[in-house]
Amino acid sequence: MTLHGGVREAFERVLDPADVLSDPVKCRAYECDGLTGYRVCPDLVLLPRDAAQVAAAVRVCHEHGVPFVARGAGTGLSGGALPVADGVVISLARLKSVLEVDPVNRRAVVQPGVTNLEITAAAAPHGLYYAPDPSSQQVCTIGGNVAENSGGAHCLKYGFTTNHVLSCEVVLADGSVVTLGTDTGEQSGPDLRGVFLGSEGTLGITTAVTVRLLRTPESVRTLLADFPSVAAAGDVVSDIVAAGIVPAAVEMMDTLAIEAAEEAVHAGYTVGVPAALVVELDGPVEECDAQFELVKAICEKHGCTRLHIAGSPEERAKIWKGRKAAFAAVGRISPDYFVQDGVVPRTRLAEVLRRIAGMGADAGLRVANVFHAGDGNLHPLVLYSAAAGETERAEELSGAIAELCVEMGGSLSGEHGIGTDKACSMPKMFGEEDLATMHRVRAAFDPDGICNPGKVLPTPRLCGERPGRYKPHPLEETGAIERL
């Protein structure tokens, strides 16, 4: 069934009619997020211009029982913004103002459509910045960061979005507006801000966020080091942490990821090397310099074959350009790929990567690795060709890798979220009582289940009829039945 005309008219009464899209061609642009393997075209796309219109649109959804999915920039990689058939997408792209920068209290208030990097740009004149830095920070928006509890390369030292968000203005599933958290981050009673952060849009829609800003570091030192094996690079990571050093970032890339990134942006990486580490330290000059010398010694101890130290801000930016371009650059060496997001203990990195390589070989598929080595947050990219009929194999391998991380004492996701992609793997990590409790929390916020349904928690429909790619029934293939 599709939404009847009365529902559309109700939306047009609270929004400008031009901001209610129903043309299938225009709605098609919203059919998926960064996980392009799953696609559902929504019946309507709503383009509210302010928080009041967001709340009004949600009240219409509540009144008519219409499921809705909030969408930011659509850069998510777990299918968290996948539309719902017979539902609407509520785009927050027009809510893109920095409402306040308070340098005295080191905080800013922004709308959800502000990009991650724009927060830092607004804070920079005051010697401040916003620490979380997902690879897509130039385009990903803070509303999506809040929904997924995004991290980034520097989360090893500075933490994730939840460590930098003080409060959120939220439209609940009935259209009411509440503020979760406080301007200071201190509150009495249950931490509802913490419950909402990372809930992947299943508890409400963020319309304003108060974020914590940090003082720009006095000194930053960055190096790029090549190693003869992934195991050697992993040993470096363990030794750095064991030495009591907490780097701002420790990133690792393997041969395939390096090849793709270097071909795309020419950042000066060594093509063909088995593994490369990007290590960055920041802080007071004396401390940073002393620790940097120790890091260099650890790299040399483990057989580093090339050590390149950034000698200027431009060189540092070039190194990071290579690392942050890796996901998109993989498209140069594979027509299609799945990005996974599991976490494993640092001490088991080499073991897990060997297992992943073996699983890829068994499936006849290549797997590129680029990840946050400092906290064991893996991002294996399963490369495949849909045209060659490899999609199902790749999807199975991607899911098996996520579940391997749980088997190794880790988790299904570090920062990309569960979304549609990993919902059916949740029982591998959580027991029945845990999942039941999550359902109860969700129902407390959204009793009717209209807020981003089908995400995070497994349901028989989701796991039995995976949304996205259509597979014809055998009887349809024979012509005995017709798809309507």
Helices and strands as residue ranges (DSSP letters): H 5-14, G 17-19, E 20-21, H 24-27, G 28-30, E 44-46, H 51-64, E 68-71, E 88-91, E 98-102, E 107-110, H 116-123, G 124-126, E 128-129, H 142-148, H 155-158, G 161-163, E 165-171, E 177-181, H 192-196, E 205-212, E 214-215, E 219-227, H 230-242, E 249-254, H 255-265, E 275-283, H 285-301, E 306-309, H 313-324, H 326-329, G 330-332, E 336-339, G 346-348, H 349-363, E 367-372, G 373-375, E 380-384, H 391-407, G 423-425, H 426-429, H 432-445, H 460-464, H 474-478
